[in-house]
């Protein structure tokens, strides 16, 4: 058991280093459009930015990672974060949701509307690929409703059925949902994986079906203002396999429901130069140190009791809150690091959190 865990962290470390050293030539960040987004403060005091991106270029991209910053009225950056978009192999014209969390700075304590002058987002990673997901999974029926009992009271939830229309068995299936208000702006997102803690099913044979239920995170429809109430939604099926090669089929995009006013989006300057050898060495040392600490914790920790959905989400947020300030402190001293490498390292840290840190 100990040897397997050590191997896992060695592989994870090498994978992270490989991602950092990926050439920039494959980047397609200019082809990823941030369609719309909004933000709100959740019950934990985090500022959550939810939105949707679209691939407007000719190539499939994977992964897609966003970075963000919050500015105070005097123009000072008071918080920054990142998130992977909830999609693998984003095909041309396809849309996908994202969810980015900003813990409140210690100087603020809790987010207040007057603290936020601007939320700026940018696409930091979007690499072209010749691969694409199995395209023959379709939603055959779906309906949305607001829950009235238990943990789902006031929660907008979509129930539906997926069918495999293709000739191959699909594996590890999840459903992502993007929720819009009356003007077409994204106000919430949700996915089946975060709610169930696992995939809908590990495999779905040809002609088989599977039911799903996906709620909108955080927003209780009975207490939020009318501008945040959900009026429509879109669904995105994800599967880890089979992954195919070549040109994906054309994605059918539903009629646009975007707001007539677009949010402010700030593009960060790109760093065309590669990090210095010294900087790369520093990155290697820090990544290995984090992996070693995480491995030690995993080997030494005792079994934790079962947690509810909300408790699990809170525990993950708290873990991220402990780790991200350390990463941010490190990056603030490394002026030669590109924004792309910064987001990759933070992505690595969140991976450790997801796998049990």
C-alpha positions in Angstrom: 0.0 0.0 0.0 2.8 2.4 0.9 4.8 1.5 -2.2 1.7 2.1 -4.4 1.1 5.5 -2.8 4.7 6.5 -3.4 4.5 5.5 -7.0 1.3 7.5 -7.4 2.9 10.7 -6.2 6.0 10.1 -8.4 3.9 9.7 -11.5 1.8 12.7 -10.5 4.9 14.9 -10.0 6.4 13.9 -13.3 3.0 14.5 -15.1 2.9 18.0 -13.5 6.4 18.8 -14.7 5.6 17.6 -18.1 2.6 19.9 -18.3 4.8 22.9 -17.2 7.3 22.1 -20.0 4.6 21.8 -22.8 5.6 24.1 -25.7 3.5 27.2 -26.1 3.1 26.5 -29.9 0.0 24.4 -29.2 -1.8 27.0 -27.3 -5.2 28.1 -28.7 -6.2 30.5 -26.0 -7.3 33.1 -28.5 -10.0 30.6 -29.8 -11.7 30.3 -26.4 -14.4 32.9 -25.8 -15.8 33.6 -22.4 -19.4 34.0 -23.3 -20.9 35.2 -20.0 -20.4 35.0 -16.3 -21.7 36.3 -13.0 -20.7 36.0 -9.3 -22.2 35.6 -5.9 -21.1 35.0 -2.3 -21.8 31.5 -1.0 -22.6 30.3 2.5 -18.9 29.8 3.3 -18.1 33.4 2.4 -16.3 32.5 -0.9 -16.9 34.6 -4.0 -18.0 32.1 -6.7 -17.7 33.1 -10.3 -19.8 31.0 -12.6 -19.9 31.2 -16.4 -19.5 29.6 -19.8 -16.9 29.4 -22.5 -17.1 28.6 -26.2 -14.6 27.2 -28.6 -14.8 29.6 -31.6 -11.7 28.2 -33.3 -11.2 25.3 -35.8 -9.4 22.9 -33.4 -10.5 20.7 -30.4 -8.7 21.9 -27.3 -7.9 20.1 -24.0 -7.6 21.1 -21.3 -9.1 24.6 -20.9 -8.0 26.5 -17.8 -9.0 30.0 -16.7 -7.4 32.4 -14.3 -9.1 35.3 -12.6 -8.5 38.4 -10.5 -10.6 40.7 -8.3 -9.9 44.4 -8.2 -10.9 46.9 -5.5 -12.3 50.3 -6.4 -8.8 51.9 -6.3 -7.5 49.4 -8.9 -5.6 47.1 -6.6 -5.8 43.3 -7.2 -7.1 41.9 -3.9 -7.6 38.3 -4.8 -6.7 35.8 -7.6 -7.7 32.3 -8.5 -8.0 29.8 -11.3 -10.2 26.9 -12.5 -10.3 24.2 -15.1 -13.4 24.5 -17.4 -15.7 21.5 -16.8 -15.0 19.8 -20.1 -12.5 17.5 -21.8 -11.8 17.9 -25.5 -13.8 21.0 -26.2 -14.8 20.7 -29.9 -15.3 23.7 -32.3 -18.4 25.7 -31.4 -19.0 23.7 -28.2 -19.8 25.4 -24.9 -18.9 24.4 -21.4 -19.4 25.8 -17.9 -16.8 26.8 -15.3 -16.8 27.5 -11.5 -14.1 29.6 -9.9 -13.8 30.3 -6.2 -12.1 33.3 -4.5 -11.5 33.0 -0.7 -11.9 36.3 1.0 -8.6 38.1 1.7 -7.6 38.4 5.3 -7.8 42.2 5.0 -11.5 41.9 4.2 -12.7 39.0 6.3 -15.9 38.6 4.3 -16.7 39.7 0.8 -18.8 42.9 0.5 -20.3 44.3 -2.7 -18.3 47.6 -2.2 -15.0 45.7 -2.1 -15.4 44.5 -5.7 -14.9 46.9 -8.6 -14.1 44.4 -11.3 -13.8 40.6 -11.8 -11.3 39.9 -14.6 -11.0 36.5 -16.3 -8.6 35.3 -18.9 -8.0 32.0 -20.7 -4.5 30.8 -19.7 -4.4 27.3 -21.2 -6.2 25.8 -24.2 -4.0 23.3 -26.1 -5.0 22.0 -29.5 -5.4 18.2 -29.9 -6.4 15.7 -32.5 -8.5 13.7 -30.0 -12.1 14.0 -29.1 -14.7 12.4 -26.9 -17.1 9.6 -27.9 -19.9 11.7 -29.5 -22.9 9.2 -29.4 -24.2 9.9 -26.0 -27.5 11.9 -26.1 -29.9 13.3 -23.6 -33.3 11.7 -24.6 -35.4 13.4 -22.0 -35.0 16.1 -19.4 -37.0 18.5 -17.2 -36.2 21.1 -14.6 -38.0 21.8 -11.3 -37.4 23.4 -7.9 -37.2 21.0 -4.9 -39.5 21.3 -2.0 -38.2 18.9 0.6 -35.0 18.0 2.4 -31.6 19.1 1.2 -33.1 19.9 -2.2 -35.6 22.4 -0.9 -35.4 25.5 -3.1 -32.8 23.9 -5.3 -33.3 24.0 -9.1 -32.7 20.4 -10.3 -32.7 18.8 -13.7 -33.7 15.2 -14.1 -33.1 13.3 -17.3 -32.1 10.2 -19.2 -29.0 9.5 -21.4 -28.8 6.9 -24.1 -25.8 5.5 -25.9 -26.7 5.6 -29.7 -23.3 4.5 -30.8 -21.6 1.1 -31.3 -19.0 1.4 -28.5 -19.3 1.2 -24.7 -18.8 4.6 -23.1 -17.0 4.8 -19.7 -17.2 7.0 -16.6 -20.1 9.2 -17.5 -21.0 12.6 -15.9 -23.3 15.4 -16.8 -22.5 19.1 -16.4 -25.3 21.8 -16.3 -25.2 25.5 -17.0 -28.1 27.6 -15.7 -29.2 30.9 -17.1 -31.4 33.8 -15.9 -34.1 35.5 -17.9 -31.5 37.5 -19.9 -29.3 34.5 -20.8 -26.5 35.2 -18.3 -25.0 32.3 -16.5 -26.1 32.4 -12.8 -25.3 28.9 -11.6 -23.6 25.6 -12.6 -23.8 22.0 -11.4 -22.6 18.5 -12.2 -23.5 15.0 -11.3 -19.9 14.0 -10.2 -19.7 16.6 -7.4 -23.1 15.6 -6.0 -22.7 11.8 -6.2 -19.0 11.7 -5.5 -18.6 9.3 -8.4 -19.5 8.8 -12.0 -23.1 8.1 -13.1 -21.9 4.8 -14.4 -18.6 3.2 -15.1 -19.8 1.9 -18.4 -22.8 2.3 -20.8 -23.2 -0.3 -23.5 -24.6 0.5 -26.9 -28.4 1.2 -26.8 -28.3 1.3 -23.0 -29.7 4.2 -20.9 -28.9 5.8 -17.6 -30.9 8.4 -15.5 -29.3 11.4 -14.0 -30.1 14.3 -11.6 -28.0 17.5 -11.6 -28.7 20.5 -9.3 -27.7 24.1 -9.5 -25.0 24.7 -6.9 -25.4 27.2 -4.1 -28.5 29.2 -5.3 -31.7 28.6 -3.3 -34.4 29.8 -5.7 -36.7 30.7 -2.8 -34.5 33.4 -1.4 -32.4 34.9 -4.2 -33.3 38.0 -6.1 -35.2 37.7 -9.4 -32.0 38.6 -11.4 -30.5 35.3 -10.2 -33.5 33.0 -10.7 -33.0 30.2 -13.2 -35.1 30.4 -16.4 -33.2 27.9 -18.6 -30.3 25.5 -18.7 -28.0 23.5 -21.0 -26.5 20.1 -20.5 -23.1 18.7 -21.4 -22.4 14.9 -21.3 -18.8 13.9 -20.4 -17.2 10.4 -20.7 -13.6 9.4 -20.2 -13.7 6.8 -23.0 -13.5 5.9 -25.7 -11.3 8.8 -26.9 -11.3 9.0 -30.7 -8.9 10.5 -33.2 -9.5 12.7 -36.1 -12.1 15.4 -36.9 -15.0 15.4 -34.5 -18.6 15.7 -35.7 -20.0 19.3 -35.9 -21.5 20.4 -32.6 -25.0 21.7 -32.9 -25.2 25.0 -30.9 -28.6 25.9 -29.5 -30.0 29.4 -30.2 -28.1 32.1 -28.3 -29.7 33.4 -25.1 -26.8 35.7 -24.1 -27.4 39.0 -22.4 -27.2 42.2 -24.5 -24.7 43.6 -22.1 -21.4 41.8 -21.8 -19.4 41.7 -18.5 -16.0 43.3 -18.3 -13.2 40.9 -19.3 -9.6 41.9 -18.9 -6.9 40.2 -21.0 -3.6 39.7 -19.2 -0.4 40.3 -21.1 1.1 37.0 -22.4 4.7 36.2 -21.5 6.4 34.9 -24.7 9.7 34.0 -23.0 10.3 30.7 -21.3 11.1 30.5 -17.6 14.8 30.5 -16.8 16.6 27.3 -15.8 16.8 28.6 -12.2 13.0 29.2 -12.1 12.3 25.7 -13.4 14.5 24.2 -10.7 12.6 26.1 -8.1 9.3 24.8 -9.5 10.7 21.2 -9.5 11.7 21.5 -5.8 8.4 23.0 -4.7 6.3 20.4 -6.6 8.3 17.5 -5.2 8.0 19.0 -1.7 4.2 19.4 -2.0 3.9 15.8 -3.3 6.0 14.5 -0.5 3.9 16.3 2.1 0.7 15.1 0.6 2.0 11.5 0.4 3.0 11.6 4.1 -0.5 12.8 5.0 -2.2 10.1 3.0 0.0 7.4 4.5 -0.5 8.6 8.1 -4.2 9.7 8.2 -6.9 7.6 9.8 -10.2 6.7 8.1 -12.6 9.6 8.0 -16.3 9.1 8.7 -18.8 9.4 5.9 -19.7 13.0 5.0 -22.8 14.5 3.5 -22.7 16.3 0.1 -22.5 19.8 1.7 -19.9 18.7 4.3 -17.7 17.2 1.6 -17.9 20.4 -0.5 -17.0 22.5 2.6 -14.1 20.3 3.5 -12.7 20.6 0.0 -13.0 24.4 0.0 -11.2 24.6 3.4 -8.4 22.4 2.1 -8.0 24.6 -1.0 -8.0 27.7 1.3 -5.1 26.3 3.2 -3.0 25.5 0.2 -3.6 28.3 -2.3 -2.1 31.1 -0.1 1.1 29.1 0.0 1.2 28.9 -3.8 0.3 32.5 -4.2 3.1 33.5 -1.8 5.5 31.5 -3.8 4.4 32.9 -7.2 4.5 36.5 -5.9 8.3 36.1 -5.5 8.8 34.5 -8.9 8.5 37.4 -11.4 9.9 35.3 -14.2 7.1 32.7 -14.1 4.5 33.0 -16.8 0.8 33.1 -16.0 0.5 29.8 -17.8 2.9 28.1 -15.4 1.3 29.7 -12.4 -2.1 28.3 -13.3 -0.6 24.8 -14.0 1.1 24.7 -10.6 -2.2 25.8 -8.9 -4.0 23.1 -10.9 -1.5 20.6 -9.5 -2.2 21.7 -6.0 -6.0 21.4 -6.5 -5.5 17.9 -7.8 -3.8 17.0 -4.5 -6.8 18.3 -2.7 -9.3 16.4 -4.8 -7.4 13.2 -4.2 -7.6 13.5 -0.5 -5.3 16.1 1.0 
